[in-house]
Amino acid sequence: MKFQVLPPQTDRFLVNCKQGCVFPNSAATIYTTCFPENAQSCVDCLKIRVNGHPSVRVPLEVLPKL
């Protein structure tokens, strides 16, 4: 799956979400690399938009290395 991430002060780019834990508050089923064992440490997150609607936050570790 590819979702458009809109981080502040950054150009838009796509991020690949791998299967992991599902964030609560999500309007769609979105998986990230944030697994239950390290979910607590996923503090720095970005809002992701699905179909134009804000839905979940994704930990920075799922972002591609730039």
HTML snippet that shows the backbone in 3Dmol.js (N, CA, C, O; Angstrom):
<script src="https://3Dmol.org/build/3Dmol-min.js"></script>
<div id="view" style="width:600px;height:400px;position:relative"></div>
<script>
const pdb = `
ATOM      1  N   MET A   1       0.841  -1.179   0.000  1.00  0.00           N
ATOM      2  CA  MET A   1       0.000   0.000   0.000  1.00  0.00           C
ATOM      3  C   MET A   1       0.882   1.236   0.000  1.00  0.00           C
ATOM      4  O   MET A   1       1.939   1.252   0.629  1.00  0.00           O
ATOM      5  N   LYS A   2       0.448   2.266  -0.702  1.00  0.00           N
ATOM      6  CA  LYS A   2       1.177   3.526  -0.684  1.00  0.00           C
ATOM      7  C   LYS A   2       0.222   4.627  -0.257  1.00  0.00           C
ATOM      8  O   LYS A   2      -0.901   4.719  -0.753  1.00  0.00           O
ATOM      9  N   PHE A   3       0.682   5.460   0.669  1.00  0.00           N
ATOM     10  CA  PHE A   3      -0.137   6.566   1.138  1.00  0.00           C
ATOM     11  C   PHE A   3       0.667   7.851   1.029  1.00  0.00           C
ATOM     12  O   PHE A   3       1.887   7.849   1.194  1.00  0.00           O
ATOM     13  N   GLN A   4      -0.021   8.939   0.754  1.00  0.00           N
ATOM     14  CA  GLN A   4       0.670  10.213   0.643  1.00  0.00           C
ATOM     15  C   GLN A   4       0.835  10.823   2.027  1.00  0.00           C
ATOM     16  O   GLN A   4      -0.143  11.042   2.742  1.00  0.00           O
ATOM     17  N   VAL A   5       2.073  11.091   2.395  1.00  0.00           N
ATOM     18  CA  VAL A   5       2.352  11.691   3.697  1.00  0.00           C
ATOM     19  C   VAL A   5       2.597  13.179   3.516  1.00  0.00           C
ATOM     20  O   VAL A   5       3.335  13.589   2.619  1.00  0.00           O
ATOM     21  N   LEU A   6       1.979  13.985   4.366  1.00  0.00           N
ATOM     22  CA  LEU A   6       2.126  15.425   4.266  1.00  0.00           C
ATOM     23  C   LEU A   6       2.799  15.978   5.520  1.00  0.00           C
ATOM     24  O   LEU A   6       2.138  16.606   6.347  1.00  0.00           O
ATOM     25  N   PRO A   7       4.109  15.753   5.671  1.00  0.00           N
ATOM     26  CA  PRO A   7       4.809  16.260   6.848  1.00  0.00           C
ATOM     27  C   PRO A   7       5.006  17.767   6.740  1.00  0.00           C
ATOM     28  O   PRO A   7       5.080  18.295   5.630  1.00  0.00           O
ATOM     29  N   PRO A   8       5.090  18.465   7.859  1.00  0.00           N
ATOM     30  CA  PRO A   8       5.294  19.917   7.821  1.00  0.00           C
ATOM     31  C   PRO A   8       6.672  20.263   7.261  1.00  0.00           C
ATOM     32  O   PRO A   8       7.640  19.541   7.500  1.00  0.00           O
ATOM     33  N   GLN A   9       6.759  21.347   6.530  1.00  0.00           N
ATOM     34  CA  GLN A   9       8.024  21.842   5.982  1.00  0.00           C
ATOM     35  C   GLN A   9       8.720  20.808   5.102  1.00  0.00           C
ATOM     36  O   GLN A   9       9.949  20.755   5.057  1.00  0.00           O
ATOM     37  N   THR A  10       7.955  20.004   4.419  1.00  0.00           N
ATOM     38  CA  THR A  10       8.549  18.985   3.552  1.00  0.00           C
ATOM     39  C   THR A  10       7.657  18.794   2.328  1.00  0.00           C
ATOM     40  O   THR A  10       6.437  18.936   2.406  1.00  0.00           O
ATOM     41  N   ASP A  11       8.275  18.472   1.211  1.00  0.00           N
ATOM     42  CA  ASP A  11       7.483  18.202   0.013  1.00  0.00           C
ATOM     43  C   ASP A  11       6.708  16.909   0.198  1.00  0.00           C
ATOM     44  O   ASP A  11       7.070  16.060   1.012  1.00  0.00           O
ATOM     45  N   ARG A  12       5.644  16.775  -0.564  1.00  0.00           N
ATOM     46  CA  ARG A  12       4.836  15.556  -0.468  1.00  0.00           C
ATOM     47  C   ARG A  12       5.591  14.380  -1.063  1.00  0.00           C
ATOM     48  O   ARG A  12       6.292  14.533  -2.063  1.00  0.00           O
ATOM     49  N   PHE A  13       5.455  13.231  -0.469  1.00  0.00           N
ATOM     50  CA  PHE A  13       6.059  12.027  -1.020  1.00  0.00           C
ATOM     51  C   PHE A  13       5.261  10.824  -0.556  1.00  0.00           C
ATOM     52  O   PHE A  13       4.446  10.919   0.361  1.00  0.00           O
ATOM     53  N   LEU A  14       5.502   9.698  -1.195  1.00  0.00           N
ATOM     54  CA  LEU A  14       4.766   8.485  -0.852  1.00  0.00           C
ATOM     55  C   LEU A  14       5.552   7.642   0.133  1.00  0.00           C
ATOM     56  O   LEU A  14       6.783   7.623   0.104  1.00  0.00           O
ATOM     57  N   VAL A  15       4.847   6.953   0.993  1.00  0.00           N
ATOM     58  CA  VAL A  15       5.490   6.073   1.962  1.00  0.00           C
ATOM     59  C   VAL A  15       4.853   4.693   1.860  1.00  0.00           C
ATOM     60  O   VAL A  15       3.636   4.565   1.733  1.00  0.00           O
ATOM     61  N   ASN A  16       5.679   3.680   1.916  1.00  0.00           N
ATOM     62  CA  ASN A  16       5.170   2.308   1.887  1.00  0.00           C
ATOM     63  C   ASN A  16       4.911   1.843   3.309  1.00  0.00           C
ATOM     64  O   ASN A  16       5.809   1.871   4.150  1.00  0.00           O
ATOM     65  N   CYS A  17       3.689   1.418   3.578  1.00  0.00           N
ATOM     66  CA  CYS A  17       3.350   0.950   4.919  1.00  0.00           C
ATOM     67  C   CYS A  17       3.397  -0.570   4.944  1.00  0.00           C
ATOM     68  O   CYS A  17       2.721  -1.240   4.164  1.00  0.00           O
ATOM     69  N   LYS A  18       4.204  -1.099   5.849  1.00  0.00           N
ATOM     70  CA  LYS A  18       4.297  -2.548   5.971  1.00  0.00           C
ATOM     71  C   LYS A  18       3.348  -3.023   7.066  1.00  0.00           C
ATOM     72  O   LYS A  18       2.899  -2.240   7.902  1.00  0.00           O
ATOM     73  N   GLN A  19       3.055  -4.314   7.045  1.00  0.00           N
ATOM     74  CA  GLN A  19       2.107  -4.847   8.013  1.00  0.00           C
ATOM     75  C   GLN A  19       2.655  -4.744   9.423  1.00  0.00           C
ATOM     76  O   GLN A  19       3.823  -5.049   9.663  1.00  0.00           O
ATOM     77  N   GLY A  20       1.832  -4.321  10.341  1.00  0.00           N
ATOM     78  CA  GLY A  20       2.231  -4.171  11.732  1.00  0.00           C
ATOM     79  C   GLY A  20       0.983  -3.970  12.557  1.00  0.00           C
ATOM     80  O   GLY A  20      -0.026  -4.641  12.341  1.00  0.00           O
ATOM     81  N   CYS A  21       1.045  -3.052  13.499  1.00  0.00           N
ATOM     82  CA  CYS A  21      -0.135  -2.814  14.319  1.00  0.00           C
ATOM     83  C   CYS A  21      -1.011  -1.769  13.651  1.00  0.00           C
ATOM     84  O   CYS A  21      -0.516  -0.898  12.935  1.00  0.00           O
ATOM     85  N   VAL A  22      -2.305  -1.856  13.884  1.00  0.00           N
ATOM     86  CA  VAL A  22      -3.236  -0.886  13.320  1.00  0.00           C
ATOM     87  C   VAL A  22      -3.459   0.222  14.343  1.00  0.00           C
ATOM     88  O   VAL A  22      -3.778  -0.036  15.503  1.00  0.00           O
ATOM     89  N   PHE A  23      -3.286   1.461  13.887  1.00  0.00           N
ATOM     90  CA  PHE A  23      -3.524   2.570  14.814  1.00  0.00           C
ATOM     91  C   PHE A  23      -5.018   2.726  15.060  1.00  0.00           C
ATOM     92  O   PHE A  23      -5.807   2.535  14.134  1.00  0.00           O
ATOM     93  N   PRO A  24      -5.425   3.060  16.257  1.00  0.00           N
ATOM     94  CA  PRO A  24      -6.826   3.212  16.582  1.00  0.00           C
ATOM     95  C   PRO A  24      -7.425   4.440  15.874  1.00  0.00           C
ATOM     96  O   PRO A  24      -6.728   4.680  14.888  1.00  0.00           O
ATOM     97  N   ASN A  25      -8.241   5.140  15.965  1.00  0.00           N
ATOM     98  CA  ASN A  25      -8.635   6.348  15.262  1.00  0.00           C
ATOM     99  C   ASN A  25      -8.476   6.344  13.744  1.00  0.00           C
ATOM    100  O   ASN A  25      -8.570   7.394  13.109  1.00  0.00           O
ATOM    101  N   SER A  26      -8.234   5.168  13.155  1.00  0.00           N
ATOM    102  CA  SER A  26      -8.016   5.152  11.711  1.00  0.00           C
ATOM    103  C   SER A  26      -9.314   4.890  10.966  1.00  0.00           C
ATOM    104  O   SER A  26     -10.078   3.991  11.316  1.00  0.00           O
ATOM    105  N   ALA A  27      -9.550   5.686   9.937  1.00  0.00           N
ATOM    106  CA  ALA A  27     -10.767   5.525   9.146  1.00  0.00           C
ATOM    107  C   ALA A  27     -10.605   4.377   8.175  1.00  0.00           C
ATOM    108  O   ALA A  27     -11.590   3.865   7.644  1.00  0.00           O
ATOM    109  N   ALA A  28      -9.373   3.970   7.941  1.00  0.00           N
ATOM    110  CA  ALA A  28      -9.099   2.857   7.044  1.00  0.00           C
ATOM    111  C   ALA A  28      -8.099   1.928   7.712  1.00  0.00           C
ATOM    112  O   ALA A  28      -7.450   2.301   8.689  1.00  0.00           O
ATOM    113  N   THR A  29      -7.979   0.734   7.190  1.00  0.00           N
ATOM    114  CA  THR A  29      -7.025  -0.212   7.761  1.00  0.00           C
ATOM    115  C   THR A  29      -5.638   0.109   7.234  1.00  0.00           C
ATOM    116  O   THR A  29      -5.321  -0.175   6.079  1.00  0.00           O
ATOM    117  N   ILE A  30      -4.819   0.699   8.084  1.00  0.00           N
ATOM    118  CA  ILE A  30      -3.484   1.100   7.675  1.00  0.00           C
ATOM    119  C   ILE A  30      -2.475   0.430   8.588  1.00  0.00           C
ATOM    120  O   ILE A  30      -2.593   0.470   9.813  1.00  0.00           O
ATOM    121  N   TYR A  31      -1.484  -0.184   7.968  1.00  0.00           N
ATOM    122  CA  TYR A  31      -0.471  -0.889   8.743  1.00  0.00           C
ATOM    123  C   TYR A  31       0.851  -0.137   8.695  1.00  0.00           C
ATOM    124  O   TYR A  31       1.172   0.516   7.703  1.00  0.00           O
ATOM    125  N   THR A  32       1.606  -0.236   9.770  1.00  0.00           N
ATOM    126  CA  THR A  32       2.911   0.408   9.819  1.00  0.00           C
ATOM    127  C   THR A  32       3.930  -0.576  10.356  1.00  0.00           C
ATOM    128  O   THR A  32       3.590  -1.701  10.720  1.00  0.00           O
ATOM    129  N   THR A  33       5.192  -0.143  10.406  1.00  0.00           N
ATOM    130  CA  THR A  33       6.228  -1.013  10.945  1.00  0.00           C
ATOM    131  C   THR A  33       6.340  -0.863  12.459  1.00  0.00           C
ATOM    132  O   THR A  33       7.280  -1.367  13.073  1.00  0.00           O
ATOM    133  N   CYS A  34       5.387  -0.177  13.046  1.00  0.00           N
ATOM    134  CA  CYS A  34       5.380  -0.010  14.498  1.00  0.00           C
ATOM    135  C   CYS A  34       4.654  -1.191  15.117  1.00  0.00           C
ATOM    136  O   CYS A  34       3.423  -1.235  15.121  1.00  0.00           O
ATOM    137  N   PHE A  35       5.405  -2.146  15.639  1.00  0.00           N
ATOM    138  CA  PHE A  35       4.804  -3.336  16.215  1.00  0.00           C
ATOM    139  C   PHE A  35       4.479  -3.110  17.694  1.00  0.00           C
ATOM    140  O   PHE A  35       5.001  -2.177  18.305  1.00  0.00           O
ATOM    141  N   PRO A  36       3.622  -3.956  18.270  1.00  0.00           N
ATOM    142  CA  PRO A  36       3.204  -3.797  19.666  1.00  0.00           C
ATOM    143  C   PRO A  36       4.374  -3.621  20.633  1.00  0.00           C
ATOM    144  O   PRO A  36       4.264  -2.864  21.597  1.00  0.00           O
ATOM    145  N   GLU A  37       5.491  -4.307  20.392  1.00  0.00           N
ATOM    146  CA  GLU A  37       6.584  -4.219  21.353  1.00  0.00           C
ATOM    147  C   GLU A  37       7.256  -2.850  21.364  1.00  0.00           C
ATOM    148  O   GLU A  37       7.869  -2.481  22.366  1.00  0.00           O
ATOM    149  N   ASN A  38       7.156  -2.087  20.278  1.00  0.00           N
ATOM    150  CA  ASN A  38       7.779  -0.766  20.283  1.00  0.00           C
ATOM    151  C   ASN A  38       6.774   0.347  20.005  1.00  0.00           C
ATOM    152  O   ASN A  38       7.155   1.474  19.692  1.00  0.00           O
ATOM    153  N   ALA A  39       5.499   0.023  20.122  1.00  0.00           N
ATOM    154  CA  ALA A  39       4.459   1.011  19.835  1.00  0.00           C
ATOM    155  C   ALA A  39       4.552   2.196  20.790  1.00  0.00           C
ATOM    156  O   ALA A  39       4.280   3.328  20.391  1.00  0.00           O
ATOM    157  N   GLN A  40       4.929   1.959  22.030  1.00  0.00           N
ATOM    158  CA  GLN A  40       5.027   3.030  23.020  1.00  0.00           C
ATOM    159  C   GLN A  40       6.112   4.030  22.657  1.00  0.00           C
ATOM    160  O   GLN A  40       6.017   5.209  22.996  1.00  0.00           O
ATOM    161  N   SER A  41       7.148   3.555  21.962  1.00  0.00           N
ATOM    162  CA  SER A  41       8.271   4.434  21.633  1.00  0.00           C
ATOM    163  C   SER A  41       8.035   5.212  20.349  1.00  0.00           C
ATOM    164  O   SER A  41       8.854   6.053  19.976  1.00  0.00           O
ATOM    165  N   CYS A  42       6.925   4.944  19.666  1.00  0.00           N
ATOM    166  CA  CYS A  42       6.630   5.662  18.424  1.00  0.00           C
ATOM    167  C   CYS A  42       5.989   6.996  18.764  1.00  0.00           C
ATOM    168  O   CYS A  42       4.776   7.165  18.635  1.00  0.00           O
ATOM    169  N   VAL A  43       6.800   7.929  19.195  1.00  0.00           N
ATOM    170  CA  VAL A  43       6.281   9.220  19.625  1.00  0.00           C
ATOM    171  C   VAL A  43       6.211  10.200  18.465  1.00  0.00           C
ATOM    172  O   VAL A  43       5.202  10.883  18.286  1.00  0.00           O
ATOM    173  N   ASP A  44       7.279  10.272  17.675  1.00  0.00           N
ATOM    174  CA  ASP A  44       7.307  11.192  16.536  1.00  0.00           C
ATOM    175  C   ASP A  44       6.519  10.589  15.386  1.00  0.00           C
ATOM    176  O   ASP A  44       6.952   9.623  14.757  1.00  0.00           O
ATOM    177  N   CYS A  45       5.363  11.167  15.121  1.00  0.00           N
ATOM    178  CA  CYS A  45       4.500  10.601  14.090  1.00  0.00           C
ATOM    179  C   CYS A  45       4.080  11.665  13.095  1.00  0.00           C
ATOM    180  O   CYS A  45       4.158  12.864  13.366  1.00  0.00           O
ATOM    181  N   LEU A  46       3.640  11.211  11.959  1.00  0.00           N
ATOM    182  CA  LEU A  46       3.128  12.114  10.937  1.00  0.00           C
ATOM    183  C   LEU A  46       1.689  11.738  10.625  1.00  0.00           C
ATOM    184  O   LEU A  46       1.328  10.561  10.630  1.00  0.00           O
ATOM    185  N   LYS A  47       0.871  12.749  10.354  1.00  0.00           N
ATOM    186  CA  LYS A  47      -0.506  12.463   9.968  1.00  0.00           C
ATOM    187  C   LYS A  47      -0.521  11.995   8.527  1.00  0.00           C
ATOM    188  O   LYS A  47       0.206  12.522   7.685  1.00  0.00           O
ATOM    189  N   ILE A  48      -1.331  11.028   8.256  1.00  0.00           N
ATOM    190  CA  ILE A  48      -1.435  10.511   6.893  1.00  0.00           C
ATOM    191  C   ILE A  48      -2.857  10.779   6.396  1.00  0.00           C
ATOM    192  O   ILE A  48      -3.810  10.742   7.174  1.00  0.00           O
ATOM    193  N   ARG A  49      -2.988  11.043   5.123  1.00  0.00           N
ATOM    194  CA  ARG A  49      -4.319  11.294   4.585  1.00  0.00           C
ATOM    195  C   ARG A  49      -4.722  10.172   3.661  1.00  0.00           C
ATOM    196  O   ARG A  49      -3.962   9.782   2.775  1.00  0.00           O
ATOM    197  N   VAL A  50      -5.909   9.658   3.864  1.00  0.00           N
ATOM    198  CA  VAL A  50      -6.435   8.604   3.014  1.00  0.00           C
ATOM    199  C   VAL A  50      -7.705   9.136   2.359  1.00  0.00           C
ATOM    200  O   VAL A  50      -8.666   9.502   3.036  1.00  0.00           O
ATOM    201  N   ASN A  51      -7.690   9.170   1.046  1.00  0.00           N
ATOM    202  CA  ASN A  51      -8.837   9.696   0.301  1.00  0.00           C
ATOM    203  C   ASN A  51      -9.164  11.127   0.726  1.00  0.00           C
ATOM    204  O   ASN A  51     -10.329  11.523   0.761  1.00  0.00           O
ATOM    205  N   GLY A  52      -8.121  11.899   1.050  1.00  0.00           N
ATOM    206  CA  GLY A  52      -8.339  13.299   1.392  1.00  0.00           C
ATOM    207  C   GLY A  52      -8.763  13.540   2.824  1.00  0.00           C
ATOM    208  O   GLY A  52      -8.989  14.685   3.214  1.00  0.00           O
ATOM    209  N   HIS A  53      -8.876  12.480   3.622  1.00  0.00           N
ATOM    210  CA  HIS A  53      -9.287  12.651   5.008  1.00  0.00           C
ATOM    211  C   HIS A  53      -8.170  12.235   5.956  1.00  0.00           C
ATOM    212  O   HIS A  53      -7.605  11.152   5.800  1.00  0.00           O
ATOM    213  N   PRO A  54      -7.838  13.083   6.946  1.00  0.00           N
ATOM    214  CA  PRO A  54      -6.834  12.707   7.931  1.00  0.00           C
ATOM    215  C   PRO A  54      -7.338  11.491   8.696  1.00  0.00           C
ATOM    216  O   PRO A  54      -8.503  11.450   9.089  1.00  0.00           O
ATOM    217  N   SER A  55      -6.494  10.517   8.909  1.00  0.00           N
ATOM    218  CA  SER A  55      -6.992   9.324   9.588  1.00  0.00           C
ATOM    219  C   SER A  55      -6.061   8.815  10.669  1.00  0.00           C
ATOM    220  O   SER A  55      -6.501   8.621  11.802  1.00  0.00           O
ATOM    221  N   VAL A  56      -4.800   8.593  10.367  1.00  0.00           N
ATOM    222  CA  VAL A  56      -3.933   8.007  11.382  1.00  0.00           C
ATOM    223  C   VAL A  56      -2.595   8.720  11.447  1.00  0.00           C
ATOM    224  O   VAL A  56      -2.292   9.593  10.633  1.00  0.00           O
ATOM    225  N   ARG A  57      -1.806   8.331  12.428  1.00  0.00           N
ATOM    226  CA  ARG A  57      -0.448   8.840  12.543  1.00  0.00           C
ATOM    227  C   ARG A  57       0.500   7.686  12.294  1.00  0.00           C
ATOM    228  O   ARG A  57       0.272   6.566  12.751  1.00  0.00           O
ATOM    229  N   VAL A  58       1.564   7.970  11.567  1.00  0.00           N
ATOM    230  CA  VAL A  58       2.522   6.930  11.215  1.00  0.00           C
ATOM    231  C   VAL A  58       3.886   7.285  11.799  1.00  0.00           C
ATOM    232  O   VAL A  58       4.346   8.417  11.647  1.00  0.00           O
ATOM    233  N   PRO A  59       4.540   6.331  12.466  1.00  0.00           N
ATOM    234  CA  PRO A  59       5.849   6.610  13.055  1.00  0.00           C
ATOM    235  C   PRO A  59       6.877   6.935  11.980  1.00  0.00           C
ATOM    236  O   PRO A  59       6.785   6.434  10.859  1.00  0.00           O
ATOM    237  N   LEU A  60       7.850   7.765  12.314  1.00  0.00           N
ATOM    238  CA  LEU A  60       8.850   8.193  11.343  1.00  0.00           C
ATOM    239  C   LEU A  60       9.654   7.037  10.781  1.00  0.00           C
ATOM    240  O   LEU A  60      10.219   7.156   9.694  1.00  0.00           O
ATOM    241  N   GLU A  61       9.719   5.917  11.495  1.00  0.00           N
ATOM    242  CA  GLU A  61      10.534   4.797  11.036  1.00  0.00           C
ATOM    243  C   GLU A  61      10.004   4.181   9.745  1.00  0.00           C
ATOM    244  O   GLU A  61      10.732   3.449   9.075  1.00  0.00           O
ATOM    245  N   VAL A  62       8.756   4.460   9.381  1.00  0.00           N
ATOM    246  CA  VAL A  62       8.229   3.884   8.148  1.00  0.00           C
ATOM    247  C   VAL A  62       8.575   4.747   6.943  1.00  0.00           C
ATOM    248  O   VAL A  62       8.338   4.347   5.803  1.00  0.00           O
ATOM    249  N   LEU A  63       9.133   5.929   7.188  1.00  0.00           N
ATOM    250  CA  LEU A  63       9.454   6.816   6.083  1.00  0.00           C
ATOM    251  C   LEU A  63      10.705   6.351   5.358  1.00  0.00           C
ATOM    252  O   LEU A  63      11.606   5.772   5.964  1.00  0.00           O
ATOM    253  N   PRO A  64      10.756   6.605   4.062  1.00  0.00           N
ATOM    254  CA  PRO A  64      11.937   6.194   3.290  1.00  0.00           C
ATOM    255  C   PRO A  64      13.152   7.012   3.688  1.00  0.00           C
ATOM    256  O   PRO A  64      13.028   8.176   4.070  1.00  0.00           O
ATOM    257  N   LYS A  65      14.310   6.412   3.599  1.00  0.00           N
ATOM    258  CA  LYS A  65      15.555   7.117   3.920  1.00  0.00           C
ATOM    259  C   LYS A  65      15.846   8.102   2.796  1.00  0.00           C
ATOM    260  O   LYS A  65      15.972   7.699   1.639  1.00  0.00           O
ATOM    261  N   LEU A  66      15.954   9.374   3.118  1.00  0.00           N
ATOM    262  CA  LEU A  66      16.189  10.388   2.096  1.00  0.00           C
ATOM    263  C   LEU A  66      17.652  10.806   2.084  1.00  0.00           C
ATOM    264  O   LEU A  66      18.045  11.657   1.286  1.00  0.00           O
TER     265      LEU A  66
END
`;
const viewer = $3Dmol.createViewer("view");
viewer.addModel(pdb, "pdb");
viewer.setStyle({}, {cartoon: {color: "spectrum"}});
viewer.zoomTo();
viewer.render();
</script>
